[in-house]
Amino acid sequence: MAGVTLLTPVVASFVRARPHVRVQLITRNSDVVRGMFPSRMHDIGICELPIDPSGLNVYPLPDAVRRDPA
């Protein structure tokens, strides 16, 4: 689960530096994540490609981030 393994330490550091910011980390499958953006209730998502990029700014994760640590 990329949302847990990649983002948890990053989000923790971000929130420590910005305690006034509200962050909610939700894990869902890629299709569900893709469907969450039209509501504009979410700002960032990590999905497995391919997805329909219509209406989104899609950026691939750098290879260093995508490597499986196991």
Helices and strands as residue ranges (DSSP letters): H 2-5, H 7-17, H 30-35, H 63-66
